[in-house]
Amino acid sequence: MKERDHVSSEFDSPSQWYNYKCVSCKYETEIEDIVVDAYFYSQGCKTGQYPKFTCPKCHNTMNHVGF
């Protein structure tokens, strides 16, 4: 997880970014914490698990790869 440059807003807290990698084509990207949190609950993840996403390149599964 990484912090990016902070732009002051009414919420005034910097976003966290999670690293994800496709299991098939190895495409890598960072996904913002607010998206990860939303999918965490909608996918029924348990504590310590990370949600899975769909790769925009090959449409296979993307998994969290650590910080």
Number of C-alpha atoms within 10 A of each C-alpha: 15 13 11 10 7 10 9 9 8 5 6 9 10 15 17 15 19 20 17 23 21 23 14 13 14 13 14 16 15 14 17 15 16 12 12 19 13 11 16 17 11 10 11 11 14 10 7 5 10 20 19 18 18 13 21 12 11 13 12 13 16 23 17 20 13 10 9
